[in-house]
Amino acid sequence: MDIALIGYGKMGKAIEQIALERGHQIVLKISRDNQSAFTESNLQMADVAIEFTTPDSALENVEKCLAVQLPVVCGSTGWDAHLDTAKAKCIEENGSFLQASNFSIGVNLFFELNRQLAAMMNNYPDYDVQIAETHHLEKKDKPSGTAITLAEQVLNNLERKKHWHLDANLSDTEILSIQSFREAGVPGTHVVSYTSEIDDIEIKHTAHSRKGFALGAVLAAEYIHDKKGVFSMRDVLKGQEKF
């Protein structure tokens, strides 16, 4: 495939390396320094776009790709309030769009475990649950998109929790607390903990590098580049016969 990279920071460079290793070509690289190259004609050179930028620019970038019928994979987080707008644009343009809070294969397996564990724990009210995430100092959104996804999965399966909140007061038993930490050099760690007076149960995912995120993004691009519709990483992994 010919790939357009919208966002050419550390993540964009990691995606480029994986894409080249898998036999693809990068025909466009858009960064803060060359916004003038982010044109319809340049986008039309590509078979698919992979977008990793900022919460403030993600919607505009995605809509620009969809407007020229370019399938787009988006890994920007922190813009959930606008996701429905992007999905509606995709349907309007008969395009292809996939957004994920985390593209790592391991994290998406972790998501499946989280769903199943929350459903099991619904019958055991003595256990309280909380989520903690740690990322590098440059990460702008807080909590992470992955932590929000984990929280939403818990809320969908654990009846005693009604909503999540960042650094919540744990005295309110209906609130699912998310704790966020920022430390130098941490690609991403997520922990879901169930605690009772008797014991604790916890599941944890620790990323060692950006390579897992980059591989997942390229797999997503390979999956959607010849399809129409709105997709998720669960679709991609089913296509890979992982689930």
C-alpha positions as CSV (number, residue, x, y, z in Angstrom):
1,M,0.0,0.0,0.0
2,D,0.9,3.6,-0.4
3,I,0.5,5.2,3.0
4,A,0.0,8.9,4.1
5,L,1.3,9.6,7.6
6,I,-0.7,12.4,9.2
7,G,1.6,13.2,12.2
8,Y,5.3,12.4,12.0
9,G,6.5,12.5,15.5
10,K,7.8,9.5,17.5
11,M,4.7,7.5,16.8
12,G,4.7,8.3,13.1
13,K,8.4,7.3,12.8
14,A,7.7,4.0,14.5
15,I,4.8,3.3,12.1
16,E,7.0,4.2,9.2
17,Q,9.5,1.6,10.2
18,I,6.9,-1.2,10.6
19,A,5.2,-0.2,7.4
20,L,8.4,-0.4,5.4
21,E,9.3,-3.7,6.9
22,R,5.9,-5.0,5.8
23,G,6.5,-3.9,2.2
24,H,4.5,-0.7,2.1
25,Q,5.5,2.7,0.9
26,I,5.2,6.1,2.7
27,V,4.1,8.6,0.0
28,L,3.2,11.5,2.3
29,K,4.5,12.7,5.7
30,I,2.6,15.5,7.4
31,S,4.1,17.2,10.5
32,R,3.9,20.7,12.1
33,D,6.6,21.8,9.7
34,N,4.9,21.1,6.4
35,Q,1.2,21.8,6.8
36,S,1.1,23.3,3.4
37,A,1.6,19.8,2.0
38,F,-1.6,18.6,3.6
39,T,-3.6,19.0,0.4
40,E,-6.3,17.0,-1.3
41,S,-4.0,16.2,-4.3
42,N,-1.3,14.9,-2.0
43,L,-3.7,12.8,0.0
44,Q,-5.0,11.3,-3.3
45,M,-1.6,9.7,-3.9
46,A,-2.2,7.4,-1.0
47,D,-4.2,4.2,-0.5
48,V,-4.8,4.8,3.2
49,A,-3.9,7.4,5.9
50,I,-2.7,6.8,9.4
51,E,-3.4,9.7,11.7
52,F,-1.6,10.3,15.0
53,T,-1.7,13.9,16.0
54,T,-3.4,15.8,18.8
55,P,-7.0,16.0,20.3
56,D,-7.4,19.5,18.8
57,S,-6.6,18.5,15.2
58,A,-7.8,14.9,14.9
59,L,-11.4,15.6,13.8
60,E,-10.3,18.1,11.1
61,N,-7.6,15.7,9.8
62,V,-9.9,12.7,9.7
63,E,-12.6,14.7,7.9
64,K,-10.1,16.0,5.4
65,C,-9.1,12.4,4.5
66,L,-12.7,11.2,4.3
67,A,-13.6,14.1,2.0
68,V,-11.3,12.7,-0.7
69,Q,-12.4,9.1,-0.2
70,L,-9.1,8.1,1.6
71,P,-9.5,5.4,4.2
72,V,-8.2,6.7,7.5
73,V,-6.9,5.0,10.7
74,C,-6.8,7.3,13.7
75,G,-4.8,6.8,16.8
76,S,-5.2,10.2,18.3
77,T,-6.9,10.2,21.7
78,G,-8.7,12.7,23.8
79,W,-11.3,13.7,21.2
80,D,-14.0,11.2,22.1
81,A,-16.7,13.9,22.2
82,H,-16.2,14.3,18.4
83,L,-16.1,10.7,17.4
84,D,-19.7,10.5,16.4
85,T,-19.2,13.4,14.1
86,A,-16.3,11.6,12.4
87,K,-18.3,8.4,12.1
88,A,-21.2,10.3,10.6
89,K,-18.8,11.9,8.1
90,C,-17.5,8.5,7.1
91,I,-21.0,7.2,6.4
92,E,-21.9,10.4,4.5
93,E,-18.9,10.0,2.3
94,N,-19.2,6.2,2.0
95,G,-15.7,6.1,3.3
96,S,-13.6,3.9,5.6
97,F,-12.7,4.9,9.2
98,L,-11.1,3.1,12.1
99,Q,-10.3,4.8,15.4
100,A,-8.9,3.0,18.5
101,S,-7.7,4.2,21.8
102,N,-4.8,1.7,21.5
103,F,-3.7,-0.4,18.6
104,S,-1.4,-2.8,20.4
105,I,-2.4,-6.4,19.9
106,G,-1.6,-7.1,23.5
107,V,-3.7,-4.2,24.8
108,N,-6.7,-5.4,22.7
109,L,-6.3,-8.9,24.2
110,F,-6.2,-7.1,27.6
111,F,-9.5,-5.4,26.7
112,E,-11.1,-8.8,26.2
113,L,-9.8,-10.0,29.6
114,N,-11.1,-6.8,31.2
115,R,-14.6,-7.3,29.8
116,Q,-14.7,-10.9,31.0
117,L,-13.3,-10.1,34.4
118,A,-15.8,-7.3,35.0
119,A,-18.7,-9.5,34.0
120,M,-17.5,-12.2,36.5
121,M,-17.0,-9.6,39.3
122,N,-20.5,-8.3,38.9
123,N,-21.7,-11.1,41.2
124,Y,-19.1,-10.2,44.0
125,P,-20.0,-6.8,45.5
126,D,-17.3,-7.1,48.2
127,Y,-14.7,-6.2,45.6
128,D,-14.2,-2.5,44.7
129,V,-12.5,-1.7,41.4
130,Q,-10.2,1.1,40.2
131,I,-7.9,1.7,37.2
132,A,-4.4,3.2,37.2
133,E,-2.4,4.3,34.1
134,T,1.1,5.6,33.7
135,H,2.6,7.2,30.6
136,H,5.5,9.3,29.5
137,L,5.7,13.0,30.3
138,E,4.8,14.1,26.7
139,K,1.4,12.5,26.8
140,K,-1.2,15.4,26.7
141,D,-4.5,13.7,27.4
142,K,-5.3,12.6,31.0
143,P,-6.6,9.9,31.6
144,S,-5.3,8.0,28.7
145,G,-7.7,6.9,26.0
146,T,-6.9,3.3,26.9
147,A,-7.8,3.9,30.5
148,I,-11.1,5.4,29.4
149,T,-11.8,2.4,27.2
150,L,-11.1,0.1,30.1
151,A,-13.4,2.1,32.4
152,E,-16.2,2.0,29.9
153,Q,-15.9,-1.7,29.6
154,V,-16.1,-2.1,33.4
155,L,-19.2,0.2,33.5
156,N,-20.9,-1.9,30.8
157,N,-20.4,-5.0,32.8
158,L,-20.3,-4.1,36.5
159,E,-23.8,-2.8,37.6
160,R,-22.6,-1.2,40.8
161,K,-20.4,1.3,39.0
162,K,-22.3,4.1,37.3
163,H,-19.6,6.5,35.9
164,W,-15.9,7.0,36.0
165,H,-14.0,10.0,37.3
166,L,-10.3,11.0,37.3
167,D,-8.8,10.8,40.9
168,A,-12.3,10.2,42.3
169,N,-13.2,10.1,46.0
170,L,-13.4,6.4,46.7
171,S,-16.1,7.0,49.4
172,D,-18.6,7.2,46.5
173,T,-19.1,3.5,45.7
174,E,-20.8,4.2,42.4
175,I,-17.8,6.0,41.0
176,L,-15.0,4.1,39.2
177,S,-11.8,5.9,40.0
178,I,-9.0,6.4,37.4
179,Q,-5.6,7.4,38.6
180,S,-3.2,8.9,36.1
181,F,0.6,9.2,36.5
182,R,3.2,10.8,34.2
183,E,6.8,9.6,34.4
184,A,9.8,9.9,32.1
185,G,10.3,7.1,29.5
186,V,7.1,5.1,30.2
187,P,5.4,4.0,26.9
188,G,2.3,3.0,28.8
189,T,1.1,0.8,31.8
190,H,-2.5,0.1,32.7
191,V,-3.7,-1.7,35.8
192,V,-7.3,-2.8,36.7
193,S,-7.5,-3.7,40.4
194,Y,-10.3,-5.4,42.3
195,T,-9.8,-5.1,46.1
196,S,-11.6,-6.6,49.1
197,E,-10.8,-7.0,52.7
198,I,-9.7,-10.6,52.0
199,D,-7.7,-10.3,48.9
200,D,-6.9,-8.4,45.7
201,I,-7.2,-9.4,42.0
202,E,-5.4,-7.4,39.3
203,I,-4.7,-7.5,35.6
204,K,-1.9,-5.4,34.1
205,H,-0.6,-4.5,30.7
206,T,2.9,-2.9,30.4
207,A,4.2,-1.7,27.0
208,H,7.9,-1.9,26.5
209,S,8.1,0.3,23.4
210,R,5.9,1.9,20.7
211,K,6.5,-1.0,18.4
212,G,3.3,-2.8,19.4
213,F,1.2,0.3,18.8
214,A,2.8,0.9,15.4
215,L,2.3,-2.7,14.3
216,G,-1.4,-2.6,15.2
217,A,-1.9,0.7,13.4
218,V,-0.4,-0.8,10.2
219,L,-2.5,-4.0,10.6
220,A,-5.5,-1.7,10.9
221,A,-4.5,0.1,7.7
222,E,-4.1,-3.2,5.8
223,Y,-7.5,-4.2,7.0
224,I,-9.5,-1.2,6.0
225,H,-7.8,0.1,2.9
226,D,-10.2,-1.8,0.6
227,K,-13.3,-1.7,2.7
228,K,-16.2,0.7,3.4
229,G,-17.6,1.5,6.8
230,V,-16.7,2.3,10.4
231,F,-14.5,-0.3,12.0
232,S,-12.8,-1.1,15.3
233,M,-9.7,-3.1,16.4
234,R,-12.0,-6.0,17.2
235,D,-12.8,-6.2,13.5
236,V,-9.1,-6.2,12.7
237,L,-8.2,-8.9,15.2
238,K,-11.1,-11.1,14.0
239,G,-9.7,-10.7,10.6
240,Q,-6.4,-11.8,11.9
241,E,-8.2,-14.8,13.4
242,K,-7.0,-13.8,16.9
243,F,-10.5,-13.9,18.5
